């Protein structure tokens, strides 16, 4: 299994990255042996991965990082980098490689404080690997100061440093940064490709795999979660019942409260799994005995960790809400399709009775206004409006039509 096997329906991108990884391997080998470097190389120092949600642009960037660090002996025999089994590939894929630094947004933005150490590391030579790889998973969340720090590093990188930036679209990244990157745009994988992946990789029954792929419209990770996690299916079913519950003001307010509470519960579940472990690991690293007091002068480090955990919990709650709003948008898209006389590519076939009921009881114009209300709610959440207020406004708009 190569590192490219997780890129569902992205054969063109896989071929481009594999060719670049071969040239990158040749460059490092030439530098180590004194041989002449390839004249025409497909490798460059900065890449920008974009694509629709769920297409797997972050997975593509991580697979490329693994291929750049591949140390398989088959390379010397003409094999392509990215075997997926060697120590370089394995540690890069799971996020433990010493020369692959990953930056993710803890809160709504990546602050310059979050980037400072990473930018400094980008100017150093690889410690153990073949390249120094900086993977920024949420490049669209760089604020002005952190983006300027990245720009300076991308403008004059170290000889064996590679920047891999990931964002939903090229417009989400500063023009000065994207102009220095090679753009790779992934496409939404087909329902059949996602279903085939679920059957082969996850052992999901073909019928369940097809239903999950269709419901998520080619979003690979959501399809995987929907097909393998009963709790995810229950949460989605509850969201799809919301349009039937907004017939009066009381129903609107109750549905909004339950939606926000469910998102908060998701965030708490994730926090409970990670926060205590992170805190104990940090205390151990600072030299605190088990259950003992922290050494003098280290309380500020724990306070910073707690603040980051709080920001992450807020972001997780809003991401969970955004997922529910995405499901709700797909529901009304199906309603609109039925109102316009089409049953082709209906995503929510498991909610067909509710779709028919809503479609018969409203007009296409009202459905479009409801879709716009959901989009307005998502915009409000992006502007840090209180989640309950934003969702209540949305449910009231759904009632009005």
C-alpha atoms as a printed R data frame, in Angstrom:
    type eleno elety resid chain resno       x      y       z
1   ATOM     1    CA   UNK     A     1   0.000  0.000   0.000
2   ATOM     2    CA   UNK     A     2   1.612  3.244  -1.141
3   ATOM     3    CA   UNK     A     3   1.079  6.659   0.452
4   ATOM     4    CA   UNK     A     4  -1.198  7.615  -2.466
5   ATOM     5    CA   UNK     A     5  -3.800  4.920  -1.742
6   ATOM     6    CA   UNK     A     6  -5.752  7.165   0.642
7   ATOM     7    CA   UNK     A     7  -6.324  9.785  -2.078
8   ATOM     8    CA   UNK     A     8  -9.784  8.754  -3.241
9   ATOM     9    CA   UNK     A     9 -10.581  9.618  -6.852
10  ATOM    10    CA   UNK     A    10  -7.488 11.842  -7.226
11  ATOM    11    CA   UNK     A    11  -5.456  9.931  -9.807
12  ATOM    12    CA   UNK     A    12  -4.278 13.062 -11.642
13  ATOM    13    CA   UNK     A    13  -3.008 14.712  -8.447
14  ATOM    14    CA   UNK     A    14  -1.353 11.476  -7.303
15  ATOM    15    CA   UNK     A    15   0.567 11.263 -10.572
16  ATOM    16    CA   UNK     A    16   1.761 14.870 -10.277
17  ATOM    17    CA   UNK     A    17   2.916 14.424  -6.695
18  ATOM    18    CA   UNK     A    18   4.594 11.092  -7.415
19  ATOM    19    CA   UNK     A    19   6.567 12.701 -10.268
20  ATOM    20    CA   UNK     A    20   7.611 15.596  -8.009
21  ATOM    21    CA   UNK     A    21   8.650 13.149  -5.265
22  ATOM    22    CA   UNK     A    22  10.847 11.247  -7.736
23  ATOM    23    CA   UNK     A    23  12.576 14.462  -8.781
24  ATOM    24    CA   UNK     A    24  12.941 15.522  -5.129
25  ATOM    25    CA   UNK     A    25  14.569 12.185  -4.346
26  ATOM    26    CA   UNK     A    26  16.946 12.639  -7.277
27  ATOM    27    CA   UNK     A    27  17.895 16.139  -6.063
28  ATOM    28    CA   UNK     A    28  18.816 14.895  -2.578
29  ATOM    29    CA   UNK     A    29  20.699 11.896  -3.957
30  ATOM    30    CA   UNK     A    30  22.629 14.106  -6.354
31  ATOM    31    CA   UNK     A    31  23.565 16.493  -3.552
32  ATOM    32    CA   UNK     A    32  24.771 13.601  -1.389
33  ATOM    33    CA   UNK     A    33  26.805 11.863  -4.098
34  ATOM    34    CA   UNK     A    34  28.050 14.854  -6.063
35  ATOM    35    CA   UNK     A    35  26.218 13.723  -9.167
36  ATOM    36    CA   UNK     A    36  24.681 16.344 -11.467
37  ATOM    37    CA   UNK     A    37  21.169 17.435 -10.474
38  ATOM    38    CA   UNK     A    38  18.256 16.835 -12.852
39  ATOM    39    CA   UNK     A    39  17.963 19.647 -15.401
40  ATOM    40    CA   UNK     A    40  14.151 19.822 -15.457
41  ATOM    41    CA   UNK     A    41  12.642 19.159 -12.050
42  ATOM    42    CA   UNK     A    42   8.967 18.956 -11.148
43  ATOM    43    CA   UNK     A    43   9.889 19.707  -7.534
44  ATOM    44    CA   UNK     A    44   9.517 23.142  -5.973
45  ATOM    45    CA   UNK     A    45   9.889 24.617  -2.492
46  ATOM    46    CA   UNK     A    46   6.256 25.640  -1.832
47  ATOM    47    CA   UNK     A    47   2.929 23.994  -2.670
48  ATOM    48    CA   UNK     A    48  -0.666 25.061  -2.171
49  ATOM    49    CA   UNK     A    49  -3.248 22.270  -1.888
50  ATOM    50    CA   UNK     A    50  -6.870 23.292  -2.377
51  ATOM    51    CA   UNK     A    51 -10.181 21.592  -3.035
52  ATOM    52    CA   UNK     A    52 -13.778 21.268  -1.891
53  ATOM    53    CA   UNK     A    53 -14.503 20.029   1.651
54  ATOM    54    CA   UNK     A    54 -13.818 16.325   1.995
55  ATOM    55    CA   UNK     A    55 -11.809 15.994  -1.204
56  ATOM    56    CA   UNK     A    56  -8.715 15.156   0.854
57  ATOM    57    CA   UNK     A    57  -6.322 18.029   0.153
58  ATOM    58    CA   UNK     A    58  -4.775 17.737   3.634
59  ATOM    59    CA   UNK     A    59  -4.354 13.985   3.132
60  ATOM    60    CA   UNK     A    60  -2.696 14.689  -0.226
61  ATOM    61    CA   UNK     A    61  -0.236 17.077   1.421
62  ATOM    62    CA   UNK     A    62   0.608 14.567   4.143
63  ATOM    63    CA   UNK     A    63   1.059 11.786   1.586
64  ATOM    64    CA   UNK     A    64   3.459 14.037  -0.328
65  ATOM    65    CA   UNK     A    65   5.353 14.785   2.896
66  ATOM    66    CA   UNK     A    66   5.694 11.039   3.465
67  ATOM    67    CA   UNK     A    67   6.942 10.458  -0.083
68  ATOM    68    CA   UNK     A    68   9.566 13.190   0.386
69  ATOM    69    CA   UNK     A    69  10.836 11.395   3.512
70  ATOM    70    CA   UNK     A    70  10.699  7.888   2.002
71  ATOM    71    CA   UNK     A    71  13.852  5.825   2.688
72  ATOM    72    CA   UNK     A    72  12.794  2.578   1.030
73  ATOM    73    CA   UNK     A    73  15.789  0.727  -0.475
74  ATOM    74    CA   UNK     A    74  13.638  0.075  -3.567
75  ATOM    75    CA   UNK     A    75  14.300  3.682  -4.632
76  ATOM    76    CA   UNK     A    76  17.844  2.737  -5.586
77  ATOM    77    CA   UNK     A    77  16.432  0.036  -7.853
78  ATOM    78    CA   UNK     A    78  14.122  2.405  -9.682
79  ATOM    79    CA   UNK     A    79  11.192  2.269  -7.301
80  ATOM    80    CA   UNK     A    80   9.098  5.366  -6.686
81  ATOM    81    CA   UNK     A    81   9.277  7.166  -3.313
82  ATOM    82    CA   UNK     A    82   6.204  6.773  -1.128
83  ATOM    83    CA   UNK     A    83   6.219  3.051  -0.389
84  ATOM    84    CA   UNK     A    84   4.068  3.541   2.712
85  ATOM    85    CA   UNK     A    85   5.986  0.964   4.759
86  ATOM    86    CA   UNK     A    86   9.431  2.389   5.538
87  ATOM    87    CA   UNK     A    87  10.187  4.328   8.686
88  ATOM    88    CA   UNK     A    88  10.194  7.656   6.840
89  ATOM    89    CA   UNK     A    89   6.759  7.107   5.285
90  ATOM    90    CA   UNK     A    90   5.219  5.650   8.434
91  ATOM    91    CA   UNK     A    91   6.328  8.375  10.836
92  ATOM    92    CA   UNK     A    92   5.393 11.152   8.389
93  ATOM    93    CA   UNK     A    93   1.901  9.725   7.928
94  ATOM    94    CA   UNK     A    94   1.201  9.394  11.653
95  ATOM    95    CA   UNK     A    95   2.725 12.780  12.487
96  ATOM    96    CA   UNK     A    96   5.826 11.771  14.464
97  ATOM    97    CA   UNK     A    97   8.603 12.424  11.939
98  ATOM    98    CA   UNK     A    98  11.208 14.815  13.340
99  ATOM    99    CA   UNK     A    99  11.429 16.742  10.073
100 ATOM   100    CA   UNK     A   100   7.712 17.091   9.323
101 ATOM   101    CA   UNK     A   101   6.193 19.978  11.300
102 ATOM   102    CA   UNK     A   102   2.403 20.283  11.232
103 ATOM   103    CA   UNK     A   103   0.600 23.537  12.019
104 ATOM   104    CA   UNK     A   104  -3.136 23.512  12.721
105 ATOM   105    CA   UNK     A   105  -5.429 26.221  14.004
106 ATOM   106    CA   UNK     A   106  -6.140 25.733  17.697
107 ATOM   107    CA   UNK     A   107  -8.829 28.413  17.636
108 ATOM   108    CA   UNK     A   108 -10.368 30.492  14.896
109 ATOM   109    CA   UNK     A   109  -6.973 31.787  13.712
110 ATOM   110    CA   UNK     A   110  -3.347 30.730  13.472
111 ATOM   111    CA   UNK     A   111  -1.573 33.421  15.445
112 ATOM   112    CA   UNK     A   112   1.986 34.554  14.896
113 ATOM   113    CA   UNK     A   113   2.858 33.018  18.279
114 ATOM   114    CA   UNK     A   114   1.762 29.639  16.902
115 ATOM   115    CA   UNK     A   115   4.021 30.037  13.842
116 ATOM   116    CA   UNK     A   116   7.170 31.535  15.366
117 ATOM   117    CA   UNK     A   117   8.968 28.285  16.284
118 ATOM   118    CA   UNK     A   118   7.881 26.603  13.051
119 ATOM   119    CA   UNK     A   119   9.166 29.446  10.875
120 ATOM   120    CA   UNK     A   120  12.465 29.360  12.769
121 ATOM   121    CA   UNK     A   121  12.708 25.603  12.212
122 ATOM   122    CA   UNK     A   122  12.070 26.024   8.478
123 ATOM   123    CA   UNK     A   123  15.475 27.686   8.111
124 ATOM   124    CA   UNK     A   124  17.332 24.692   9.578
125 ATOM   125    CA   UNK     A   125  18.629 21.617   7.781
126 ATOM   126    CA   UNK     A   126  16.760 18.311   8.191
127 ATOM   127    CA   UNK     A   127  17.755 16.496  11.368
128 ATOM   128    CA   UNK     A   128  17.189 12.915  10.250
129 ATOM   129    CA   UNK     A   129  15.070 13.033   7.109
130 ATOM   130    CA   UNK     A   130  15.692 13.997   3.510
131 ATOM   131    CA   UNK     A   131  13.684 17.251   3.610
132 ATOM   132    CA   UNK     A   132  12.488 19.759   6.188
133 ATOM   133    CA   UNK     A   133   8.714 19.742   5.564
134 ATOM   134    CA   UNK     A   134   6.349 22.368   6.996
135 ATOM   135    CA   UNK     A   135   2.690 21.363   6.637
136 ATOM   136    CA   UNK     A   136   0.133 24.104   7.382
137 ATOM   137    CA   UNK     A   137  -3.266 22.394   7.469
138 ATOM   138    CA   UNK     A   138  -5.383 25.553   7.892
139 ATOM   139    CA   UNK     A   139  -3.637 28.175   5.774
140 ATOM   140    CA   UNK     A   140  -6.927 30.050   5.407
141 ATOM   141    CA   UNK     A   141  -6.818 30.743   9.171
142 ATOM   142    CA   UNK     A   142  -3.498 32.585   9.094
143 ATOM   143    CA   UNK     A   143  -4.026 36.086  10.430
144 ATOM   144    CA   UNK     A   144  -2.152 39.090   9.053
145 ATOM   145    CA   UNK     A   145   0.923 38.744  11.248
146 ATOM   146    CA   UNK     A   146   1.288 34.968  10.934
147 ATOM   147    CA   UNK     A   147   0.734 35.173   7.162
148 ATOM   148    CA   UNK     A   148   3.525 37.743   6.882
149 ATOM   149    CA   UNK     A   149   5.828 35.429   8.841
150 ATOM   150    CA   UNK     A   150   5.050 32.598   6.432
151 ATOM   151    CA   UNK     A   151   5.565 34.888   3.440
152 ATOM   152    CA   UNK     A   152   9.080 35.779   4.555
153 ATOM   153    CA   UNK     A   153   9.941 32.093   4.977
154 ATOM   154    CA   UNK     A   154   8.455 31.104   1.605
155 ATOM   155    CA   UNK     A   155  10.245 33.945  -0.202
156 ATOM   156    CA   UNK     A   156  13.714 32.791   0.874
157 ATOM   157    CA   UNK     A   157  13.501 29.139   2.002
158 ATOM   158    CA   UNK     A   158  16.391 26.964   3.057
159 ATOM   159    CA   UNK     A   159  17.696 24.680   0.257
160 ATOM   160    CA   UNK     A   160  15.960 21.546   1.573
161 ATOM   161    CA   UNK     A   161  12.821 23.039   3.088
162 ATOM   162    CA   UNK     A   162   9.385 22.458   1.553
163 ATOM   163    CA   UNK     A   163   6.226 24.334   2.523
164 ATOM   164    CA   UNK     A   164   2.893 22.528   2.055
165 ATOM   165    CA   UNK     A   165  -0.058 24.902   2.561
166 ATOM   166    CA   UNK     A   166  -3.640 23.632   2.630
167 ATOM   167    CA   UNK     A   167  -6.777 25.746   2.155
168 ATOM   168    CA   UNK     A   168 -10.296 25.275   0.743
169 ATOM   169    CA   UNK     A   169  -9.643 27.651  -2.161
170 ATOM   170    CA   UNK     A   170  -6.826 29.717  -3.613
171 ATOM   171    CA   UNK     A   171  -8.709 32.916  -2.714
172 ATOM   172    CA   UNK     A   172  -8.381 32.021   0.988
173 ATOM   173    CA   UNK     A   173  -4.609 32.582   0.850
174 ATOM   174    CA   UNK     A   174  -2.830 35.919   0.526
175 ATOM   175    CA   UNK     A   175  -1.951 36.688  -3.122
176 ATOM   176    CA   UNK     A   176   1.670 37.281  -2.159
177 ATOM   177    CA   UNK     A   177   1.890 33.777  -0.682
178 ATOM   178    CA   UNK     A   178  -0.045 31.882  -3.346
179 ATOM   179    CA   UNK     A   179   1.987 33.523  -6.118
180 ATOM   180    CA   UNK     A   180   5.060 31.737  -4.727
181 ATOM   181    CA   UNK     A   181   3.400 28.322  -4.498
182 ATOM   182    CA   UNK     A   182   2.629 25.625  -7.032
183 ATOM   183    CA   UNK     A   183  -1.132 25.117  -6.999
184 ATOM   184    CA   UNK     A   184  -2.742 21.682  -6.821
185 ATOM   185    CA   UNK     A   185  -6.542 21.603  -6.873
186 ATOM   186    CA   UNK     A   186  -8.330 18.410  -5.928
187 ATOM   187    CA   UNK     A   187 -11.823 17.574  -7.174
188 ATOM   188    CA   UNK     A   188 -14.770 16.064  -5.330
189 ATOM   189    CA   UNK     A   189 -14.485 12.273  -5.613
190 ATOM   190    CA   UNK     A   190 -17.420 10.414  -7.087
191 ATOM   191    CA   UNK     A   191 -19.919  8.574  -4.911
192 ATOM   192    CA   UNK     A   192 -18.769  5.269  -6.446
193 ATOM   193    CA   UNK     A   193 -15.103  5.990  -5.635
194 ATOM   194    CA   UNK     A   194 -15.884  6.798  -1.995
195 ATOM   195    CA   UNK     A   195 -18.138  3.760  -1.619
196 ATOM   196    CA   UNK     A   196 -15.461  1.512  -3.116
197 ATOM   197    CA   UNK     A   197 -12.914  2.892  -0.625
198 ATOM   198    CA   UNK     A   198 -15.248  2.191   2.309
199 ATOM   199    CA   UNK     A   199 -15.761 -1.392   1.191
200 ATOM   200    CA   UNK     A   200 -12.057 -2.074   0.540
201 ATOM   201    CA   UNK     A   201 -10.454 -0.157   3.408
202 ATOM   202    CA   UNK     A   202 -13.085 -0.228   6.149
203 ATOM   203    CA   UNK     A   203 -14.903 -3.506   5.433
204 ATOM   204    CA   UNK     A   204 -18.267 -1.741   5.207
205 ATOM   205    CA   UNK     A   205 -21.194 -3.515   3.569
206 ATOM   206    CA   UNK     A   206 -21.686 -2.262  -0.020
207 ATOM   207    CA   UNK     A   207 -25.216 -0.966   0.641
208 ATOM   208    CA   UNK     A   208 -24.158  0.964   3.747
209 ATOM   209    CA   UNK     A   209 -21.073  2.291   1.943
210 ATOM   210    CA   UNK     A   210 -23.098  3.592  -1.004
211 ATOM   211    CA   UNK     A   211 -25.664  5.224   1.293
212 ATOM   212    CA   UNK     A   212 -22.932  6.957   3.326
213 ATOM   213    CA   UNK     A   213 -21.099  8.153   0.214
214 ATOM   214    CA   UNK     A   214 -24.300  9.512  -1.324
215 ATOM   215    CA   UNK     A   215 -25.405 11.211   1.909
216 ATOM   216    CA   UNK     A   216 -22.083 13.045   2.244
217 ATOM   217    CA   UNK     A   217 -21.794 13.876  -1.469
218 ATOM   218    CA   UNK     A   218 -18.228 12.610  -1.819
219 ATOM   219    CA   UNK     A   219 -16.847 13.941   1.493
220 ATOM   220    CA   UNK     A   220 -14.394 11.142   2.281
221 ATOM   221    CA   UNK     A   221 -13.900 11.570   6.044
222 ATOM   222    CA   UNK     A   222 -17.574 12.250   6.761
223 ATOM   223    CA   UNK     A   223 -18.534  9.208   4.706
224 ATOM   224    CA   UNK     A   224 -16.069  7.073   6.656
225 ATOM   225    CA   UNK     A   225 -17.429  8.326   9.960
226 ATOM   226    CA   UNK     A   226 -21.051  7.934   8.895
227 ATOM   227    CA   UNK     A   227 -20.451  4.381   7.710
228 ATOM   228    CA   UNK     A   228 -18.543  3.236  10.796
229 ATOM   229    CA   UNK     A   229 -19.923  5.291  13.717
230 ATOM   230    CA   UNK     A   230 -23.540  4.654  14.864
231 ATOM   231    CA   UNK     A   231 -23.474  7.843  16.966
232 ATOM   232    CA   UNK     A   232 -22.690  9.908  13.858
233 ATOM   233    CA   UNK     A   233 -25.689  8.365  12.089
234 ATOM   234    CA   UNK     A   234 -27.913  9.205  15.041
235 ATOM   235    CA   UNK     A   235 -26.753 12.840  15.105
236 ATOM   236    CA   UNK     A   236 -27.350 13.199  11.378
237 ATOM   237    CA   UNK     A   237 -30.831 11.666  11.670
238 ATOM   238    CA   UNK     A   238 -31.673 14.211  14.403
239 ATOM   239    CA   UNK     A   239 -30.513 17.093  12.185
240 ATOM   240    CA   UNK     A   240 -32.643 15.882   9.268
241 ATOM   241    CA   UNK     A   241 -35.729 15.935  11.509
242 ATOM   242    CA   UNK     A   242 -35.223 19.624  12.330
243 ATOM   243    CA   UNK     A   243 -37.181 20.964   9.300
244 ATOM   244    CA   UNK     A   244 -40.276 19.164  10.635
245 ATOM   245    CA   UNK     A   245 -39.899 20.742  14.095
246 ATOM   246    CA   UNK     A   246 -39.975 24.447  13.247
247 ATOM   247    CA   UNK     A   247 -43.741 24.808  12.831
248 ATOM   248    CA   UNK     A   248 -44.058 27.178  15.815
249 ATOM   249    CA   UNK     A   249 -41.807 29.544  17.752
250 ATOM   250    CA   UNK     A   250 -41.407 27.169  20.684
251 ATOM   251    CA   UNK     A   251 -40.302 24.390  18.343
252 ATOM   252    CA   UNK     A   252 -37.780 26.715  16.688
253 ATOM   253    CA   UNK     A   253 -36.189 27.708  19.989
254 ATOM   254    CA   UNK     A   254 -36.113 24.149  21.300
255 ATOM   255    CA   UNK     A   255 -34.585 22.783  18.100
256 ATOM   256    CA   UNK     A   256 -31.919 25.509  18.162
257 ATOM   257    CA   UNK     A   257 -31.030 24.770  21.787
258 ATOM   258    CA   UNK     A   258 -30.743 21.037  21.120
259 ATOM   259    CA   UNK     A   259 -28.537 21.609  18.078
260 ATOM   260    CA   UNK     A   260 -26.155 23.845  20.043
261 ATOM   261    CA   UNK     A   261 -26.157 21.458  23.017
262 ATOM   262    CA   UNK     A   262 -25.275 18.526  20.749
263 ATOM   263    CA   UNK     A   263 -22.341 20.474  19.303
264 ATOM   264    CA   UNK     A   264 -21.162 21.396  22.803
265 ATOM   265    CA   UNK     A   265 -21.382 17.739  23.848
266 ATOM   266    CA   UNK     A   266 -19.239 16.742  20.860
267 ATOM   267    CA   UNK     A   267 -16.648 19.348  21.815
268 ATOM   268    CA   UNK     A   268 -16.647 18.168  25.431
269 ATOM   269    CA   UNK     A   269 -16.182 14.546  24.378
270 ATOM   270    CA   UNK     A   270 -13.141 15.458  22.303
271 ATOM   271    CA   UNK     A   271 -11.757 17.693  25.047
272 ATOM   272    CA   UNK     A   272 -12.164 15.027  27.713
273 ATOM   273    CA   UNK     A   273 -10.156 12.643  25.549
274 ATOM   274    CA   UNK     A   274  -7.249 14.986  24.910
275 ATOM   275    CA   UNK     A   275  -7.063 17.771  27.502
276 ATOM   276    CA   UNK     A   276  -6.230 15.671  30.546
277 ATOM   277    CA   UNK     A   277  -3.630 13.677  28.622
278 ATOM   278    CA   UNK     A   278  -1.993 16.842  27.274
279 ATOM   279    CA   UNK     A   279  -1.942 18.417  30.740
280 ATOM   280    CA   UNK     A   280  -0.330 15.378  32.364
281 ATOM   281    CA   UNK     A   281   2.254 15.112  29.590
282 ATOM   282    CA   UNK     A   282   3.098 18.801  29.964
283 ATOM   283    CA   UNK     A   283   3.434 18.495  33.750
284 ATOM   284    CA   UNK     A   284   5.704 15.488  33.337
285 ATOM   285    CA   UNK     A   285   7.829 17.369  30.799
286 ATOM   286    CA   UNK     A   286   8.136 20.267  33.275
287 ATOM   287    CA   UNK     A   287   9.374 17.923  35.980
288 ATOM   288    CA   UNK     A   288   6.324 17.673  38.212
289 ATOM   289    CA   UNK     A   289   6.041 14.456  40.183
290 ATOM   290    CA   UNK     A   290   2.906 12.345  39.804
291 ATOM   291    CA   UNK     A   291   0.205 14.252  41.654
292 ATOM   292    CA   UNK     A   292   2.795 16.717  42.964
293 ATOM   293    CA   UNK     A   293   3.259 20.451  42.615
294 ATOM   294    CA   UNK     A   294   4.704 22.137  39.559
295 ATOM   295    CA   UNK     A   295   8.256 23.489  39.744
296 ATOM   296    CA   UNK     A   296   8.533 27.183  40.447
297 ATOM   297    CA   UNK     A   297   8.066 29.426  37.401
298 ATOM   298    CA   UNK     A   298   6.161 26.906  35.244
299 ATOM   299    CA   UNK     A   299   2.570 27.907  36.067
300 ATOM   300    CA   UNK     A   300   2.485 30.230  33.047
301 ATOM   301    CA   UNK     A   301   3.163 27.320  30.688
302 ATOM   302    CA   UNK     A   302   0.183 25.392  32.058
303 ATOM   303    CA   UNK     A   303  -1.984 28.520  31.805
304 ATOM   304    CA   UNK     A   304  -1.046 28.913  28.122
305 ATOM   305    CA   UNK     A   305  -1.925 25.260  27.516
306 ATOM   306    CA   UNK     A   306  -5.315 25.702  29.185
307 ATOM   307    CA   UNK     A   307  -6.042 28.772  27.039
308 ATOM   308    CA   UNK     A   308  -5.198 26.814  23.882
309 ATOM   309    CA   UNK     A   309  -7.438 23.980  25.015
310 ATOM   310    CA   UNK     A   310 -10.280 26.428  25.566
311 ATOM   311    CA   UNK     A   311  -9.801 27.890  22.075
312 ATOM   312    CA   UNK     A   312  -9.752 24.389  20.591
313 ATOM   313    CA   UNK     A   313 -12.960 23.454  22.391
314 ATOM   314    CA   UNK     A   314 -14.697 26.556  20.985
315 ATOM   315    CA   UNK     A   315 -13.507 25.754  17.484
316 ATOM   316    CA   UNK     A   316 -14.584 22.113  17.813
317 ATOM   317    CA   UNK     A   317 -18.077 23.184  18.860
318 ATOM   318    CA   UNK     A   318 -18.376 25.488  15.866
319 ATOM   319    CA   UNK     A   319 -17.000 22.840  13.522
320 ATOM   320    CA   UNK     A   320 -19.619 20.411  14.832
321 ATOM   321    CA   UNK     A   321 -22.329 23.014  14.252
322 ATOM   322    CA   UNK     A   322 -21.010 23.638  10.747
323 ATOM   323    CA   UNK     A   323 -21.250 19.921  10.004
324 ATOM   324    CA   UNK     A   324 -24.897 19.914  11.087
325 ATOM   325    CA   UNK     A   325 -25.582 22.980   8.933
326 ATOM   326    CA   UNK     A   326 -23.973 21.222   5.970
327 ATOM   327    CA   UNK     A   327 -26.365 18.287   6.431
328 ATOM   328    CA   UNK     A   328 -29.261 20.718   6.704
329 ATOM   329    CA   UNK     A   329 -28.228 22.477   3.484
330 ATOM   330    CA   UNK     A   330 -28.110 19.126   1.681
331 ATOM   331    CA   UNK     A   331 -31.621 18.364   2.951
332 ATOM   332    CA   UNK     A   332 -33.065 21.572   1.483
333 ATOM   333    CA   UNK     A   333 -31.086 21.045  -1.723
334 ATOM   334    CA   UNK     A   334 -32.917 17.743  -2.088
335 ATOM   335    CA   UNK     A   335 -36.215 19.486  -1.334
336 ATOM   336    CA   UNK     A   336 -35.490 21.985  -4.110
337 ATOM   337    CA   UNK     A   337 -34.668 19.169  -6.541
338 ATOM   338    CA   UNK     A   338 -38.012 17.500  -5.810
339 ATOM   339    CA   UNK     A   339 -39.891 20.782  -6.212
340 ATOM   340    CA   UNK     A   340 -38.278 21.241  -9.616
341 ATOM   341    CA   UNK     A   341 -39.300 17.748 -10.667
342 ATOM   342    CA   UNK     A   342 -35.991 15.907 -10.327
343 ATOM   343    CA   UNK     A   343 -35.187 12.827  -8.269
344 ATOM   344    CA   UNK     A   344 -31.724 12.400  -9.731
345 ATOM   345    CA   UNK     A   345 -28.826 12.400  -7.251
346 ATOM   346    CA   UNK     A   346 -30.987 12.792  -4.147
347 ATOM   347    CA   UNK     A   347 -28.482 12.621  -1.277
348 ATOM   348    CA   UNK     A   348 -30.806 11.941   1.655
349 ATOM   349    CA   UNK     A   349 -32.742  8.950   0.362
350 ATOM   350    CA   UNK     A   350 -33.184  7.738   3.949
351 ATOM   351    CA   UNK     A   351 -35.265 10.858   4.690
352 ATOM   352    CA   UNK     A   352 -37.413 10.718   1.566
353 ATOM   353    CA   UNK     A   353 -40.727 10.957   3.442
354 ATOM   354    CA   UNK     A   354 -39.648 14.192   5.150
355 ATOM   355    CA   UNK     A   355 -38.321 15.538   1.861
356 ATOM   356    CA   UNK     A   356 -41.625 14.891   0.103
357 ATOM   357    CA   UNK     A   357 -43.595 16.447   2.954
358 ATOM   358    CA   UNK     A   358 -41.531 19.655   2.990
359 ATOM   359    CA   UNK     A   359 -41.480 19.844  -0.819
360 ATOM   360    CA   UNK     A   360 -45.277 19.620  -1.070
361 ATOM   361    CA   UNK     A   361 -45.822 22.178   1.678
362 ATOM   362    CA   UNK     A   362 -43.636 24.988   0.312
363 ATOM   363    CA   UNK     A   363 -42.381 26.605  -2.881
364 ATOM   364    CA   UNK     A   364 -38.951 26.619  -4.554
365 ATOM   365    CA   UNK     A   365 -38.613 30.299  -3.640
366 ATOM   366    CA   UNK     A   366 -39.174 29.502   0.039
367 ATOM   367    CA   UNK     A   367 -36.641 26.670  -0.140
368 ATOM   368    CA   UNK     A   368 -34.027 29.012  -1.585
369 ATOM   369    CA   UNK     A   369 -34.664 31.485   1.227
370 ATOM   370    CA   UNK     A   370 -34.164 28.678   3.751
371 ATOM   371    CA   UNK     A   371 -30.871 27.695   2.149
372 ATOM   372    CA   UNK     A   372 -29.809 31.346   2.350
373 ATOM   373    CA   UNK     A   373 -30.771 31.407   6.044
374 ATOM   374    CA   UNK     A   374 -28.467 28.452   6.703
375 ATOM   375    CA   UNK     A   375 -25.645 30.194   4.839
376 ATOM   376    CA   UNK     A   376 -26.257 33.352   6.895
377 ATOM   377    CA   UNK     A   377 -25.995 31.290  10.090
378 ATOM   378    CA   UNK     A   378 -22.640 29.891   8.978
379 ATOM   379    CA   UNK     A   379 -21.399 33.397   8.194
380 ATOM   380    CA   UNK     A   380 -22.546 34.592  11.626
381 ATOM   381    CA   UNK     A   381 -20.636 31.765  13.314
382 ATOM   382    CA   UNK     A   382 -17.522 32.725  11.345
383 ATOM   383    CA   UNK     A   383 -17.901 36.263  12.734
384 ATOM   384    CA   UNK     A   384 -17.985 34.851  16.283
385 ATOM   385    CA   UNK     A   385 -21.677 35.506  16.889
386 ATOM   386    CA   UNK     A   386 -22.909 33.537  19.921
387 ATOM   387    CA   UNK     A   387 -23.866 30.085  18.563
388 ATOM   388    CA   UNK     A   388 -27.299 29.965  20.205
389 ATOM   389    CA   UNK     A   389 -28.289 33.391  18.844
390 ATOM   390    CA   UNK     A   390 -27.139 32.486  15.331
391 ATOM   391    CA   UNK     A   391 -28.939 29.143  15.314
392 ATOM   392    CA   UNK     A   392 -32.138 30.605  16.796
393 ATOM   393    CA   UNK     A   393 -32.196 33.243  14.052
394 ATOM   394    CA   UNK     A   394 -31.775 30.472  11.500
395 ATOM   395    CA   UNK     A   395 -34.572 28.251  12.838
396 ATOM   396    CA   UNK     A   396 -36.940 31.241  12.922
397 ATOM   397    CA   UNK     A   397 -36.046 31.955   9.279
398 ATOM   398    CA   UNK     A   398 -36.635 28.296   8.395
399 ATOM   399    CA   UNK     A   399 -40.124 28.596   9.936
400 ATOM   400    CA   UNK     A   400 -40.891 31.765   7.982
401 ATOM   401    CA   UNK     A   401 -39.704 30.314   4.676
